[in-house]
């Protein structure tokens, strides 16, 4: 049974409380630090930048980075599958030749 506990995180000088399972607490804190850093980077020295705009741009940047990782992972998976297929073919040939 999952049991969520409240965790407070600070993002761009605002505190948010989120319910999370104990095992995911460290991951949530790391994600909050990453988001805070990205938002601060986007906001830069312009303290008057609208927080909602900064949040959307940070989310877009992080989503783009995630998509790039997924694309690379898919490409690696295809390369891995192709290598496995080639090895299977070689094994089939070797087995057939041994008979």
Secondary structure, DSSP 8 states (H G I E B T S, - for coil): ---EEEEEEEETTEEEEEEEEGGGHHHHHHHHHHHHHHHHHHHTT-TTS-HHHHHHHHHHHHHHHHHHHHHHHHHHHHHHHHHHHHHHHHHHHHHHHH-
